[in-house]
Amino acid sequence: MAKRRRRHRGELTWTENLVFLAPLLFFLILLYGTLLWTIYVSFTDWSTMAPNYQLAGLKWYRFLVQQPKFKVDIINNLKWLILGVFPTVTVAIFLAYFLELTPFPKVEAYIRTLILYPVAMSFIVTGTIWSWMYEPSRGVINTLLRLVGIDANLPFTTDPDTATYWLILIFIWQYLGFSVIIVQSSFRTTELQELVEAAIVDGASRLRILFAIILPNIRGGLLILVSLLLISTLKVFDIVFIVTYGGPGIATDVLALNMWITTFQQHLVSAGAGLGVIIFISSFILVIPYTIYAFRKWFE
Amino acid sequence: MKTKSRTAKILIGLVLVVLSFAYLLPIYVMVITALKSTQEVSQGQYLLPTGQPQWSNFAEVLFGSQRFRSEMATRLGNSIIISFSVTALCAFFGGLSGYYLSRIRTRFSTVLFILVGIALYLPYQVVIIPLSILMAKTGLGQSHAGLIFSYLILNMPLASVLLGTFFLAIPRELEEAAEVDGASRIQIFFQVVMPISLPAYASVAIIIFTQVWNEFFLALSLASRKTQTVQVVMAEAKGTTLVLYNLQMAAALIAVSIPLLFFLFLGRYFIRGILAGALKG
């Protein structure tokens, strides 16, 4: 015992390694193993139910890029990235600031719970509910509009030109509460509170305080929020699957849905793996700034 | 930062009305529609609550019927088995890994941490093909073990980082005192670190549970008929019973009930878990 007590920090005995390190190593090897396996499959010639590991170079990547669906996917995924993230973050900033300013604690508690409950729900449930809200002839929103005398008959997700925007709106609805609590908690550092108090004494307006003092000081929190939302919109699958299944036609198709259909419906496994790799590389690039920031914090 | 002027009050009222409408309407619609008869959902009467609540809708959804074949009772069982098992295993192994990552500072552990950090955001699309091959080859896909195992490896990075972050905040003196008393690291972990981290474990468990319960892509791709989860069967019901919105809403209510109960009664841990996952990870 005495010997063990004096051992160098960071050194583990054989049993300790087995307990603390072995599970981690096991899961990491499996995860990275499957990742490499997928990358390898994307360069093979596997296009039926039966596995075929013969290398085919970039054949299936070329195939993917030539499909009209691919261009639609890229445009739609870009729409998701931009419209799913920036409106959400902007509204979340104002709403979080608003909640901080509210003189009624009960109002704050109520709104927080109200907008946060969708976090507990799946996109499948949310999508089912919103399909009914969006239903063109009998749905909730058009019925409500008719009640107040507007016979707009909005087509929602049945119109190929605007369907993706209505899907993105569901995403914003679901993620607003999540975004607000992240922004709110990054407001609540003592340094920032002191800066704000000082600015109030100086007679700065509330909007000026938000833009000149608060926003520059919560860059870390915003970076995290933006990165998380970017990743979620890049991988978006459930909402599209349940509400439109990529339709009308291929108007709302996205990379993740294309990947699933290509792999599991058409059994073009190498092409599906290629799409998986494309999604992985994009998400990897998107989170680089965040990852660097998180590593710095961890090793502080 | 507090304000009480008249315009402020009007603004508060406005925000309250808009948000209440946007966030209560979908829930309201889900609940009232779930209790309607099929006749009511197909002709008029979309927004008012029904006079005769059809409680039998829930029985029909749970146990299936001629027109609603996607009975949910067994799927509910599947989701419960899978989500609880993954949560327990993930918390246990995640705790061990998190302890390793937070206490050992060598070059090797740094490399491991970076690998874990990258794996945090691994899209499921890039692991699904090998996983489905493994499931088919090993026969695991036919039982719950297949999905449990897949979710376990995919959620391990998150559980490790979350718990590791919590462990970093524990004062080191506690462990040093136990070390002076001659306790081994394993004893220290199980007798000192774990007991005082129970709130952390609760937060992580709720986050993992909700994530697995609500997950769709993996469940859709890997589950066999016998292991289908609630989310998959809901998607199936929506595809095959397009007009039966009342039954779909009843199914949706059943599917959200468990995570929503967690959210309502354990909201504190829920929020702490979200914040830890987002801000420190």
Chai-1 contact restraints between the chains, C-beta under 6 A:
chainA,res_idxA,chainB,res_idxB,connection_type,confidence,min_distance_angstrom,max_distance_angstrom,comment,restraint_id
A,M1,B,G182,contact,1.0,0.0,6.0,A-B,restraint_1
A,G10,B,I104,contact,1.0,0.0,6.0,A-B,restraint_2
A,G10,B,R105,contact,1.0,0.0,6.0,A-B,restraint_3
A,G10,B,T106,contact,1.0,0.0,6.0,A-B,restraint_4
A,E16,B,R185,contact,1.0,0.0,6.0,A-B,restraint_5
A,V19,B,I186,contact,1.0,0.0,6.0,A-B,restraint_6
A,F20,B,L96,contact,1.0,0.0,6.0,A-B,restraint_7
A,F20,B,Y99,contact,1.0,0.0,6.0,A-B,restraint_8
A,F20,B,Y100,contact,1.0,0.0,6.0,A-B,restraint_9
A,L21,B,Y100,contact,1.0,0.0,6.0,A-B,restraint_10
A,P23,B,F93,contact,1.0,0.0,6.0,A-B,restraint_11
A,P23,B,L96,contact,1.0,0.0,6.0,A-B,restraint_12
A,P23,B,S97,contact,1.0,0.0,6.0,A-B,restraint_13
A,L24,B,S97,contact,1.0,0.0,6.0,A-B,restraint_14
A,F27,B,I153,contact,1.0,0.0,6.0,A-B,restraint_15
A,F27,B,M156,contact,1.0,0.0,6.0,A-B,restraint_16
A,L28,B,L115,contact,1.0,0.0,6.0,A-B,restraint_17
A,L30,B,I153,contact,1.0,0.0,6.0,A-B,restraint_18
A,L31,B,A119,contact,1.0,0.0,6.0,A-B,restraint_19
A,L31,B,I153,contact,1.0,0.0,6.0,A-B,restraint_20
A,T34,B,V127,contact,1.0,0.0,6.0,A-B,restraint_21
A,T34,B,P130,contact,1.0,0.0,6.0,A-B,restraint_22
A,L35,B,V126,contact,1.0,0.0,6.0,A-B,restraint_23
A,W37,B,P130,contact,1.0,0.0,6.0,A-B,restraint_24
A,T38,B,V126,contact,1.0,0.0,6.0,A-B,restraint_25
A,T38,B,I129,contact,1.0,0.0,6.0,A-B,restraint_26
A,T38,B,P130,contact,1.0,0.0,6.0,A-B,restraint_27
A,V41,B,I129,contact,1.0,0.0,6.0,A-B,restraint_28
A,E100,B,M1,contact,1.0,0.0,6.0,A-B,restraint_29
A,L101,B,M1,contact,1.0,0.0,6.0,A-B,restraint_30
A,L101,B,T3,contact,1.0,0.0,6.0,A-B,restraint_31
A,P103,B,K2,contact,1.0,0.0,6.0,A-B,restraint_32
A,P103,B,K4,contact,1.0,0.0,6.0,A-B,restraint_33
A,I111,B,L19,contact,1.0,0.0,6.0,A-B,restraint_34
A,L114,B,Y23,contact,1.0,0.0,6.0,A-B,restraint_35
A,I115,B,Y23,contact,1.0,0.0,6.0,A-B,restraint_36
A,A120,B,T210,contact,1.0,0.0,6.0,A-B,restraint_37
A,A120,B,P259,contact,1.0,0.0,6.0,A-B,restraint_38
A,A120,B,L260,contact,1.0,0.0,6.0,A-B,restraint_39
A,A120,B,F263,contact,1.0,0.0,6.0,A-B,restraint_40
A,M121,B,V256,contact,1.0,0.0,6.0,A-B,restraint_41
A,S122,B,N214,contact,1.0,0.0,6.0,A-B,restraint_42
A,S122,B,Q231,contact,1.0,0.0,6.0,A-B,restraint_43
A,I124,B,F216,contact,1.0,0.0,6.0,A-B,restraint_44
A,I124,B,Q231,contact,1.0,0.0,6.0,A-B,restraint_45
A,I124,B,M234,contact,1.0,0.0,6.0,A-B,restraint_46
A,I124,B,A235,contact,1.0,0.0,6.0,A-B,restraint_47
A,V125,B,A252,contact,1.0,0.0,6.0,A-B,restraint_48
A,V125,B,A255,contact,1.0,0.0,6.0,A-B,restraint_49
A,V125,B,V256,contact,1.0,0.0,6.0,A-B,restraint_50
A,T128,B,K238,contact,1.0,0.0,6.0,A-B,restraint_51
A,T128,B,Q248,contact,1.0,0.0,6.0,A-B,restraint_52
A,T128,B,A252,contact,1.0,0.0,6.0,A-B,restraint_53
A,I129,B,P26,contact,1.0,0.0,6.0,A-B,restraint_54
A,I129,B,M30,contact,1.0,0.0,6.0,A-B,restraint_55
A,W132,B,Y245,contact,1.0,0.0,6.0,A-B,restraint_56
A,R138,B,Y46,contact,1.0,0.0,6.0,A-B,restraint_57
A,V140,B,V29,contact,1.0,0.0,6.0,A-B,restraint_58
A,T143,B,Y46,contact,1.0,0.0,6.0,A-B,restraint_59
A,T143,B,L47,contact,1.0,0.0,6.0,A-B,restraint_60
A,I182,B,A278,contact,1.0,0.0,6.0,A-B,restraint_61
A,S185,B,L275,contact,1.0,0.0,6.0,A-B,restraint_62
A,I224,B,A278,contact,1.0,0.0,6.0,A-B,restraint_63
A,I231,B,Y121,contact,1.0,0.0,6.0,A-B,restraint_64
A,K235,B,P123,contact,1.0,0.0,6.0,A-B,restraint_65
A,F237,B,F217,contact,1.0,0.0,6.0,A-B,restraint_66
A,D238,B,F216,contact,1.0,0.0,6.0,A-B,restraint_67
A,I242,B,A235,contact,1.0,0.0,6.0,A-B,restraint_68
A,A256,B,Q125,contact,1.0,0.0,6.0,A-B,restraint_69
A,M259,B,Q125,contact,1.0,0.0,6.0,A-B,restraint_70
A,A273,B,I129,contact,1.0,0.0,6.0,A-B,restraint_71
A,G276,B,Q125,contact,1.0,0.0,6.0,A-B,restraint_72
A,G276,B,V126,contact,1.0,0.0,6.0,A-B,restraint_73
A,I279,B,P123,contact,1.0,0.0,6.0,A-B,restraint_74
A,I279,B,Q125,contact,1.0,0.0,6.0,A-B,restraint_75
A,F280,B,P123,contact,1.0,0.0,6.0,A-B,restraint_76
A,F280,B,V126,contact,1.0,0.0,6.0,A-B,restraint_77
A,S283,B,Y121,contact,1.0,0.0,6.0,A-B,restraint_78
A,S283,B,P123,contact,1.0,0.0,6.0,A-B,restraint_79
A,V287,B,Y121,contact,1.0,0.0,6.0,A-B,restraint_80
A,T291,B,G117,contact,1.0,0.0,6.0,A-B,restraint_81
